[in-house]
Each structure stands twice: as structure tokens, then as C-alpha cells.
Amino acid sequence: MAVNTTWVFVEEQDGKPAAISLELLTKARTFGGELGAILLGAGSEDLYAELGRYGAAKVYHLTPDERLPTAAAAAAIAELVGTHEPDLLLFGLTSTDRDVAGRLSARLGKPVISNAVEIGVDGDDVTVTNEIFGGAQLVDTVFRAGAPFIVVARPKSFPAEPGAGDGATPELIPVELPAVGQAGVAVVTGRHVEQQEGPQLEEAAIVVSAGRGLGSVDKLAVVEELAGLLGAAVGATRAIVDADWVPYSRQVGQTGKTVKPDVYIACGLSGAMQHLVGMKDSKMIIAINKDEEAPIFGVCDLGIVGDVHKVLPKLVEALKAR
Ligand SMILES: Cc1cc2nc3c(=O)[nH]c(=O)nc-3n(C[C@H](O)[C@H](O)[C@H](O)COP(=O)(O)OP(=O)(O)OC[C@H]3O[C@@H](n4cnc5c(N)ncnc54)[C@H](O)[C@@H]3O)c2cc1C
């Protein structure tokens, strides 16, 4: 048994496929075989075409209503799996994807391997690589439970690249969201788009991140000023998210976002392994910390042992003078 069919779960976000789903389609193309997308969203001709450019030959389209769709989506996918018997199901490490993958795993009685940073297909074996100890160690796990194999992958583990050529428009298969009893009664009552200035954290070429070493919330102003001057996004450790200095959407790390910018500037953060997991693959890491023993110095390319309250204003001053 080789992997003949791979399906990638695609959540529609602002009329487009979520970035992680394009990364997963790109990766899935390398496995050969048939590639399908399970789209959860309103759908559009442009979106189907985009999925085609990334290699999807079929799009199973689930249109959500006002209900929270994850329980019903899992039930619909479980039914599709029974009919079409795909070998590999790929999800991203996002709230919706994780919710669907977990429910699907329970429905199918199949394991799900999460937090994947690499997926390998070799004959009958599907191997999933995870990072542990902040990425210091890699663990390979091979499925032994038989297909379908369910994998949840970390964002930015694979580049998102369209396939060669224009990509044929995929075959569209509308799929009903079934009733799922009590699991499906939650309804979405509102959506809030967070106000944001500057670049998206996950997409920014430069990220300036702040940690507890800043001392207090008002000291964040200098980090924001530096980010503004550099055209950077502001990131944060969980410590300052938990302290309510910044919203969760800025958190970088194991339970936050994964970033891979060209430059990551870590200001007054220790470099706990749960933080490193989310930023250690940045191309250039610059760390400012007053403790020369801080773990962040173990991963940085340029380390400044010093007080953020002295170093950051100097940096801002120097940038303004340019
Ligand atoms: C299950 C789990 C998941 C987690 N997920 C995440 C996650 O996604 N992201 C995340 O970030 N954390 C996460 N954490 C928390 C993580 O373990 C750390 O507690 C957290 O990252 C520490 O944040 P920090 O570096 O801001 O604070 P600290 O560890 O307290 O570090 C503050 C640093 O600032 C330095 N400092 C102090 N004053 C100054 C100064 N004036 N100038 C310069 N440097 C100074 C200190 O030397 C110190 O190194 C998780 C923890 C658990 C258990």
C-alpha cells in the first residue's frame, strides 16, 4: 500500500485559502498520487482555481451555515473517507483544523499525529517528524494503525508554491454538512477582526518581540517604535500575553504563532524552549538580554548583553538619525 490519495483540509479565510493549507498542498504534491482539498468556507471560482494551481484535482466543498462548523465538518469528512478511502489527511495547526482533526480521529478510530514539521512517505510507511525540547531533538513517528493517516502540521514547515503550469480547474464536489446532534448546536454569534497596524506577524520580514524583561506594559512603546521604524511586526512571549500587556494574537511559540522572518529581534525575553519553537528558524536572530546566561543567546546570531531600557532607545535613536 502506498499513498495513492492525499486530502488537505482548507479553511477559507477572507475569501482565500488559509496560508497553511497552501503549504500542505505544496508538500502533498511531492507524495504523488491524487490530491484533493476539503474546503470549509463559502467558496468562489477564484478560490477553486487557486487550489487547482496548488495541485488539487478535486475540491470537496463544505459550506458552513451559522453553526460552529467543526463537528459537522468532521462528520462529513468521516463519511467521505468511508466512500473514497484516502490514505493521508493533512491539517494545519490552527484552531479550526485541530478541532476537525481531533473529532475526525475519534470518529474514525485512527490516531492523529500533531505538531509535524516534516512528513515523509516511503512505500507503506508514513513518517511524521516532531520537534521536542524546543527543537533541540527531532522525533520520527511511523503510523502503524493503517490508513487513513491523520497529520496536523505546524505552519511554515513547508514553503507554499504553486505547481508548474496553470493547474487545471479542480472537479468540484459539494458536500452537505450533516446534523450532529448536541455537538452541532453551538452557533457563531459574532466575528471580530482585530485592529492591526503594520505587517502580519506570520508574514513580516522583521519581527521585534518583547518579553517580561521590559518590566512593565508602558515600556512596550519603545519596542513598538523600533518595529515601526523597521517596518516590523511586534511579537511577544506568553509571559507578557498572560500579563495582559498584549493580545494573544502576538504570542510566538509552542502555543502561539510560528514565525520565520529574515530578522527576529528578541528584547528582554529569556528564550524558553516553548518560545524558541516558534522562532528559532528565523534567518537572523538578534537578542538583547541583561543576563549573559539567558538561553536565547544559545540560538542567536548576534547577542547584546545589556539593559533593554538602554539598548533599545539607542537603537531607535540611531535608526531615526539615518
Ligand atoms: C505548555 C506551555 C506552553 C507555552 N507556550 C509558550 C509560547 O507559545 N510562547 C512563549 O513565549 N512561552 C510559552 N510558554 C512559557 C514559557 O515557558 C516561558 O515562561 C515564557 O516564554 C517566558 O517569557 P519571557 O521570556 O518573557 O520571561 P522570562 O522567562 O521571565 O524572561 C525574562 C528575561 O528578561 C531578561 N531581562 C530582565 N530585565 C531585563 C532588562 N532590563 N534588559 C534586558 N533583559 C532583561 C531576563 O534576564 C530574562 O532572561 C509556555 C509554557 C508552557 C508550560
The ligand as an ORCA input file, in Angstrom:
! r2SCAN-3c Opt
* xyz 0 1
  C       2.640     24.266     27.869
  C       3.378     25.593     27.790
  C       3.292     26.306     26.609
  C       3.959     27.523     26.493
  N       3.869     28.212     25.319
  C       4.585     29.342     25.173
  C       4.578     30.072     23.946
  O       3.882     29.718     22.977
  N       5.329     31.179     23.857
  C       6.098     31.639     24.885
  O       6.759     32.657     24.729
  N       6.111     30.989     26.053
  C       5.360     29.871     26.222
  N       5.362     29.252     27.438
  C       6.003     29.917     28.569
  C       7.498     29.762     28.609
  O       7.832     28.573     29.286
  C       8.154     30.941     29.360
  O       7.594     31.028     30.644
  C       7.993     32.282     28.675
  O       8.364     32.191     27.315
  C       8.882     33.295     29.365
  O       8.649     34.575     28.861
  P       9.772     35.697     28.967
  O      10.979     35.257     28.248
  O       9.121     36.969     28.550
  O      10.005     35.834     30.530
  P      11.195     35.347     31.440
  O      11.486     33.908     31.225
  O      10.875     35.802     32.789
  O      12.458     36.135     30.874
  C      12.653     37.499     31.016
  C      14.065     37.774     30.526
  O      14.275     39.172     30.525
  C      15.598     39.417     30.943
  N      15.611     40.774     31.480
  C      15.068     41.237     32.642
  N      15.237     42.565     32.728
  C      15.923     42.954     31.627
  C      16.413     44.193     31.151
  N      16.203     45.341     31.814
  N      17.092     44.213     29.965
  C      17.309     43.071     29.278
  N      16.868     41.865     29.675
  C      16.177     41.806     30.828
  C      15.890     38.370     31.981
  O      17.286     38.159     32.075
  C      15.155     37.162     31.412
  O      16.003     36.369     30.606
  C       4.712     28.033     27.578
  C       4.788     27.282     28.756
  C       4.131     26.090     28.861
  C       4.250     25.302     30.130
*
